[in-house]
Amino acid sequence: MVSTVDYESTGSAQVTSLAELVSGWRSERPDLVLHDPGGEQECLVRSGELVVFPDELPRAVARLGRWIEHVDEPADLRVARIRLRPNERGQCVRIAQDHGYTPNHVHVGSPIMIGTALPLPSEAAPPEPPRNERWDVTAAVLDTGLDPHPWFAGRQWFGEWGRSPEVLDADGRGGQDRLAGHGTFVAGVLLQHAPGVVVRHDRVLSSLGLTDDVTVAAGLRRIRRRSADHGERLHVVVLTSGCHTADDRCPPVLKSEVSAFPDVAVVAAAGNGGTSRPSWPAALPEVLAVGADADFSNHGPWVDAVAPGVDVVSSHVHLGPAGGRDYGFARWSGTSFAAPRVAARVAHLVREGRTPREAAAEATAEFSPLRSR
């Protein structure tokens, strides 16, 4: 049975500073380093982790050898992580800058700075379910998971590539994690505006709202490979987390993976920090960066589109009694929910015959920030 579940509000419409948030997150993730808090180079990184490409690894090991504890080389050899010794971990950004490498940046889920899912007003009727139809248009959503909410469970595409259900209580504290249900909510926004789109999902964002360069890059790579393995063309990719960097340049590992989608419209949330600093990967020229119609939204010339992002209503899953799951609806604010709105328009245009890149350009014009002023 689908109901409107009463969620407790733990956030507000005011943007919380990253420094304030990190002080609380460290109890959950002690491997966080906030570089230059409140300054021009402010960024959040994994403590003591540097990211290098395999062809750079021998030189990096030779230069950094006295500071290295160990090197993690994954089987596919697309990227390696250098782990610094304990005494140097807090200085990983400075060490990376001094030697021409990059730290492993932590990405923040878009709504995390302004609050969690809120209850629908008691007088509000649940939204109409999207029509159950199937288009020849595929969108990949890289997020926290996708649960068998009634909006999805009966669709032919659900589970075709396997399942990645939401993690609702990763920290074991007996309550729903702050971003649990986010992927299910984002997919619901996408289907409300493009009901026939085929949704493929990959979990890259934790239910606590955090991820990193390596995890997002690996998710992009997985979704591309799965698409090829199944002989299915991807048309749209939706990303809802992002990061800042000390030099305001995109982490090379993200740039590399995004560039591997030349015929796909990559749509990304611009972020909720109320700043003009570029957020990555959204600010890449080949990515369609989507802000929200709100003061909390990031902004600037790198933001390509603006869409509704305040009190958006969509599908959600809530931690029920004895660890069960209740499916219903919630309202939430953030650029995370503006991005799938624009991605849905891209899907419509692809269905009408545009290429993904043509569709992205047309959707950018329709949702231009200049038109929202």
C-alpha positions as CSV (number, residue, x, y, z in Angstrom):
1,M,0.0,0.0,0.0
2,V,1.3,3.5,-0.9
3,S,0.8,6.2,1.7
4,T,2.0,9.6,2.4
5,V,4.6,8.9,5.2
6,D,5.2,11.5,7.9
7,Y,8.9,12.3,7.8
8,E,10.6,14.3,10.5
9,S,12.3,17.5,9.3
10,T,15.9,17.7,10.4
11,G,16.9,20.5,8.0
12,S,16.0,24.0,7.0
13,A,15.9,26.1,3.9
14,Q,19.1,27.9,5.1
15,V,22.4,26.7,3.7
16,T,24.7,25.2,6.3
17,S,28.4,25.8,5.9
18,L,30.6,22.9,4.9
19,A,32.7,23.4,8.1
20,E,29.6,23.0,10.3
21,L,28.5,19.9,8.5
22,V,32.0,18.3,8.5
23,S,32.3,18.6,12.3
24,G,29.2,16.3,12.6
25,W,30.2,14.0,9.7
26,R,33.5,13.0,11.2
27,S,31.8,10.9,13.8
28,E,30.5,8.8,10.9
29,R,33.5,9.2,8.5
30,P,36.7,10.1,10.4
31,D,38.6,10.0,7.1
32,L,37.5,13.5,6.1
33,V,39.8,16.5,5.7
34,L,38.4,20.0,5.1
35,H,41.1,22.0,3.4
36,D,41.1,25.8,3.9
37,P,37.8,26.0,5.8
38,G,35.7,29.0,4.6
39,G,38.6,30.1,2.3
40,E,39.0,30.4,-1.5
41,Q,40.5,26.9,-1.7
42,E,37.9,25.2,0.5
43,C,37.4,21.6,-0.5
44,L,36.7,18.3,1.2
45,V,39.0,15.3,0.6
46,R,39.6,11.8,1.8
47,S,42.4,11.9,4.4
48,G,45.7,11.0,2.9
49,E,44.5,9.8,-0.5
50,L,46.0,10.9,-3.8
51,V,44.7,9.7,-7.1
52,V,46.9,9.0,-10.1
53,F,46.6,7.3,-13.5
54,P,48.6,4.1,-13.9
55,D,51.1,5.6,-16.3
56,E,51.9,8.3,-13.7
57,L,52.3,5.8,-10.9
58,P,56.0,4.9,-11.1
59,R,57.0,8.5,-11.1
60,A,54.6,9.4,-8.3
61,V,55.9,6.5,-6.1
62,A,59.5,7.7,-6.8
63,R,58.7,11.3,-5.8
64,L,56.5,10.6,-2.8
65,G,58.1,7.4,-1.6
66,R,59.0,8.6,1.9
67,W,55.4,9.6,2.6
68,I,53.6,6.6,1.2
69,E,52.1,3.9,3.4
70,H,50.7,1.8,0.5
71,V,49.3,1.9,-3.0
72,D,46.0,0.5,-4.1
73,E,45.9,-0.6,-7.7
74,P,42.5,-1.9,-8.8
75,A,42.2,-4.8,-11.2
76,D,41.1,-2.7,-14.1
77,L,44.2,-0.4,-13.8
78,R,42.2,2.7,-14.7
79,V,43.2,4.7,-11.6
80,A,45.4,4.1,-8.5
81,R,45.2,5.5,-5.0
82,I,48.2,6.4,-3.0
83,R,47.7,6.3,0.7
84,L,50.0,8.5,2.7
85,R,51.5,7.8,6.1
86,P,49.5,9.0,9.2
87,N,51.6,12.1,9.8
88,E,51.1,13.4,6.3
89,R,47.4,12.5,5.8
90,G,46.1,15.9,7.0
91,Q,48.3,17.6,4.5
92,C,47.3,15.6,1.4
93,V,46.0,18.7,-0.5
94,R,49.3,20.6,0.0
95,I,51.4,17.5,-0.9
96,A,49.2,17.0,-4.0
97,Q,49.6,20.6,-5.1
98,D,53.3,20.7,-4.5
99,H,53.9,17.6,-6.6
100,G,51.3,17.9,-9.4
101,Y,48.8,15.3,-8.3
102,T,45.3,15.4,-7.0
103,P,43.6,14.3,-3.8
104,N,40.6,12.1,-3.7
105,H,37.9,14.8,-3.4
106,V,34.7,14.0,-1.4
107,H,31.5,14.8,-3.2
108,V,28.4,15.9,-1.3
109,G,24.9,14.9,-2.2
110,S,23.1,18.0,-3.5
111,P,20.3,18.5,-0.8
112,I,22.6,17.7,2.2
113,M,23.3,21.4,2.9
114,I,19.6,22.4,3.2
115,G,17.8,19.5,4.8
116,T,16.2,16.0,4.5
117,A,12.9,14.8,3.1
118,L,9.8,16.6,4.6
119,P,6.3,15.4,5.0
120,L,3.6,16.3,2.5
121,P,1.0,18.7,4.0
122,S,-1.8,16.7,5.4
123,E,-4.3,18.2,3.0
124,A,-2.1,17.4,-0.1
125,A,-3.1,14.6,-2.3
126,P,-0.4,12.1,-3.4
127,P,0.9,12.8,-6.9
128,E,-0.5,10.9,-9.8
129,P,1.6,7.9,-10.7
130,P,3.5,8.2,-14.0
131,R,2.0,6.4,-17.0
132,N,3.5,2.9,-17.4
133,E,4.9,3.0,-20.9
134,R,8.3,2.3,-22.4
135,W,10.3,4.5,-24.8
136,D,13.4,3.7,-26.7
137,V,15.3,6.2,-24.5
138,T,17.5,5.2,-21.6
139,A,18.7,7.3,-18.7
140,A,21.2,6.2,-16.1
141,V,20.8,7.6,-12.6
142,L,23.9,7.5,-10.4
143,D,22.7,8.0,-6.8
144,T,21.9,6.2,-3.5
145,G,19.9,3.3,-4.9
146,L,16.5,2.5,-6.4
147,D,13.9,0.7,-4.4
148,P,10.9,-1.2,-5.7
149,H,8.5,1.6,-5.1
150,P,5.1,1.0,-6.8
151,W,6.0,3.6,-9.3
152,F,8.9,1.4,-10.6
153,A,8.3,-2.2,-9.5
154,G,5.8,-3.1,-12.2
155,R,7.8,-1.7,-15.1
156,Q,9.5,-4.0,-17.5
157,W,12.9,-2.5,-17.1
158,F,13.0,-2.6,-13.3
159,G,15.6,-5.2,-12.3
160,E,16.7,-6.1,-15.8
161,W,20.3,-5.1,-14.9
162,G,20.0,-6.3,-11.3
163,R,18.9,-4.3,-8.3
164,S,20.5,-1.7,-6.0
165,P,18.0,-1.1,-3.2
166,E,18.4,1.9,-0.9
167,V,20.4,1.6,2.2
168,L,18.2,3.2,4.9
169,D,20.3,3.0,8.1
170,A,24.0,2.5,7.2
171,D,25.2,4.0,10.5
172,G,23.1,1.7,12.7
173,R,21.8,4.5,14.8
174,G,18.2,3.4,14.6
175,G,16.9,6.1,12.3
176,Q,16.8,6.8,8.6
177,D,20.0,8.2,7.2
178,R,19.8,11.8,5.9
179,L,20.0,11.0,2.2
180,A,18.3,7.5,2.3
181,G,15.7,7.4,-0.4
182,H,17.3,10.1,-2.5
183,G,17.9,7.9,-5.6
184,T,14.3,6.7,-5.5
185,F,13.1,10.3,-5.2
186,V,15.3,11.5,-8.1
187,A,14.1,8.6,-10.3
188,G,10.5,9.5,-9.5
189,V,11.1,13.1,-10.6
190,L,12.5,11.8,-13.9
191,L,9.5,9.5,-14.5
192,Q,6.9,12.2,-13.6
193,H,8.2,14.3,-16.5
194,A,9.3,11.5,-18.9
195,P,7.1,8.5,-18.0
196,G,8.4,6.2,-20.7
197,V,12.1,6.6,-20.1
198,V,14.0,3.4,-19.2
199,V,15.9,4.0,-15.9
200,R,19.2,2.3,-15.2
201,H,20.8,2.8,-11.8
202,D,24.2,2.6,-10.2
203,R,24.8,3.3,-6.5
204,V,27.7,5.8,-6.1
205,L,26.3,8.0,-3.3
206,S,26.0,6.8,0.3
207,S,22.8,7.1,2.3
208,L,24.8,9.6,4.5
209,G,25.2,11.8,1.4
210,L,28.9,11.4,0.6
211,T,31.0,9.9,-2.1
212,D,34.3,10.7,-3.8
213,D,36.1,11.1,-7.1
214,V,37.1,7.4,-7.4
215,T,33.6,6.1,-6.6
216,V,31.8,8.4,-9.1
217,A,34.4,7.6,-11.8
218,A,34.0,3.9,-11.2
219,G,30.2,4.3,-11.4
220,L,30.4,6.0,-14.7
221,R,32.7,3.3,-16.0
222,R,30.4,0.5,-14.7
223,I,27.2,2.0,-16.3
224,R,29.0,2.5,-19.6
225,R,30.2,-1.1,-19.6
226,R,26.9,-2.5,-18.6
227,S,25.2,-0.6,-21.4
228,A,27.7,-2.1,-23.9
229,D,27.4,-5.6,-22.4
230,H,23.6,-5.5,-22.8
231,G,23.7,-3.9,-26.3
232,E,21.7,-0.9,-25.0
233,R,22.4,2.6,-25.9
234,L,22.6,5.2,-23.1
235,H,21.1,8.6,-24.0
236,V,21.2,10.5,-20.6
237,V,23.2,10.2,-17.4
238,V,22.0,12.0,-14.3
239,L,24.5,12.9,-11.5
240,T,23.3,14.6,-8.3
241,S,26.5,15.0,-6.2
242,G,29.6,17.2,-6.7
243,C,32.7,18.6,-5.2
244,H,34.9,21.8,-5.1
245,T,38.6,21.6,-5.6
246,A,41.4,23.8,-4.2
247,D,42.4,25.0,-7.7
248,D,38.8,25.2,-9.1
249,R,39.7,22.6,-11.7
250,C,38.0,19.4,-12.4
251,P,39.6,16.3,-11.0
252,P,41.3,14.5,-13.9
253,V,39.7,11.2,-13.1
254,L,36.2,12.7,-13.4
255,K,37.1,14.6,-16.6
256,S,38.4,11.4,-18.1
257,E,35.3,9.3,-17.4
258,V,32.9,12.0,-18.5
259,S,34.8,12.4,-21.8
260,A,34.1,8.7,-22.4
261,F,30.4,9.6,-23.0
262,P,30.7,11.6,-26.3
263,D,27.2,10.7,-27.5
264,V,25.4,10.9,-24.2
265,A,23.8,13.9,-22.5
266,V,25.4,14.1,-19.0
267,V,23.1,16.2,-16.7
268,A,24.4,17.1,-13.2
269,A,23.1,19.0,-10.2
270,A,24.9,22.3,-9.7
271,G,24.9,22.0,-5.9
272,N,23.3,23.8,-3.0
273,G,26.1,26.0,-1.5
274,G,24.8,29.3,-2.8
275,T,28.2,30.0,-4.4
276,S,29.6,30.8,-7.8
277,R,32.6,28.5,-7.4
278,P,32.5,25.6,-9.9
279,S,31.2,22.3,-8.7
280,W,32.5,19.2,-10.4
281,P,31.7,17.4,-12.6
282,A,28.7,19.8,-13.3
283,A,30.9,22.7,-14.4
284,L,32.6,20.7,-17.1
285,P,31.8,22.3,-20.5
286,E,30.4,19.0,-21.9
287,V,28.1,18.5,-18.9
288,L,24.7,20.2,-18.6
289,A,24.8,21.9,-15.1
290,V,21.4,22.4,-13.6
291,G,20.7,24.9,-10.8
292,A,17.4,25.4,-8.9
293,D,15.1,28.4,-8.7
294,A,16.3,29.3,-5.2
295,D,18.9,31.3,-3.3
296,F,20.6,28.1,-2.0
297,S,21.5,27.1,-5.6
298,N,25.0,27.4,-6.8
299,H,25.2,29.9,-9.7
300,G,27.6,31.4,-12.2
301,P,28.4,31.3,-15.9
302,W,29.1,27.5,-15.7
303,V,25.4,26.8,-14.7
304,D,23.6,26.1,-17.9
305,A,20.0,25.7,-16.8
306,V,17.6,26.4,-13.9
307,A,14.6,24.3,-13.1
308,P,12.2,24.0,-10.2
309,G,13.9,22.7,-7.1
310,V,11.9,23.8,-4.1
311,D,9.3,21.6,-2.4
312,V,9.5,19.0,-5.2
313,V,7.2,16.1,-4.5
314,S,8.2,12.6,-5.6
315,S,8.4,8.9,-4.7
316,H,10.2,7.9,-1.5
317,V,11.0,5.0,0.8
318,H,11.0,5.3,4.6
319,L,12.4,3.0,7.3
320,G,9.4,1.4,8.9
321,P,8.8,-0.6,12.1
322,A,11.3,-3.4,12.8
323,G,13.4,-2.3,9.9
324,G,10.7,-2.7,7.3
325,R,10.1,-0.3,4.4
326,D,7.2,1.9,3.8
327,Y,6.6,3.4,0.3
328,G,5.1,6.7,-0.1
329,F,5.9,10.3,-1.0
330,A,7.8,13.3,0.3
331,R,8.7,16.8,-0.6
332,W,12.4,17.8,-0.9
333,S,14.4,20.8,-2.1
334,G,17.6,21.0,-3.9
335,T,19.3,21.1,-7.3
336,S,19.3,17.2,-7.1
337,F,15.6,17.5,-8.1
338,A,16.0,20.2,-10.7
339,A,18.5,18.1,-12.6
340,P,16.2,15.1,-13.4
341,R,13.5,17.7,-14.5
342,V,15.9,18.9,-17.2
343,A,17.1,15.4,-17.9
344,A,13.4,14.4,-18.5
345,R,13.1,17.2,-21.1
346,V,16.3,15.8,-22.8
347,A,14.7,12.4,-22.9
348,H,11.5,13.8,-24.6
349,L,13.6,15.5,-27.2
350,V,15.6,12.4,-27.9
351,R,12.4,10.5,-28.3
352,E,11.4,13.1,-30.9
353,G,14.5,12.4,-32.9
354,R,17.3,14.7,-31.6
355,T,20.6,13.3,-30.8
356,P,21.4,13.4,-27.0
357,R,23.8,16.4,-27.6
358,E,21.2,18.2,-29.7
359,A,18.6,17.5,-27.0
360,A,20.9,18.8,-24.3
361,A,21.5,22.1,-26.2
362,E,17.8,22.6,-26.8
363,A,16.9,21.9,-23.2
364,T,19.6,24.3,-22.1
365,A,18.0,27.0,-24.2
366,E,14.5,26.2,-22.7
367,F,15.8,26.2,-19.1
368,S,18.3,29.0,-19.5
369,P,19.1,30.9,-16.3
370,L,18.5,34.1,-18.3
371,R,14.9,33.1,-18.8
372,S,14.3,32.7,-15.1
373,R,15.3,36.2,-14.2
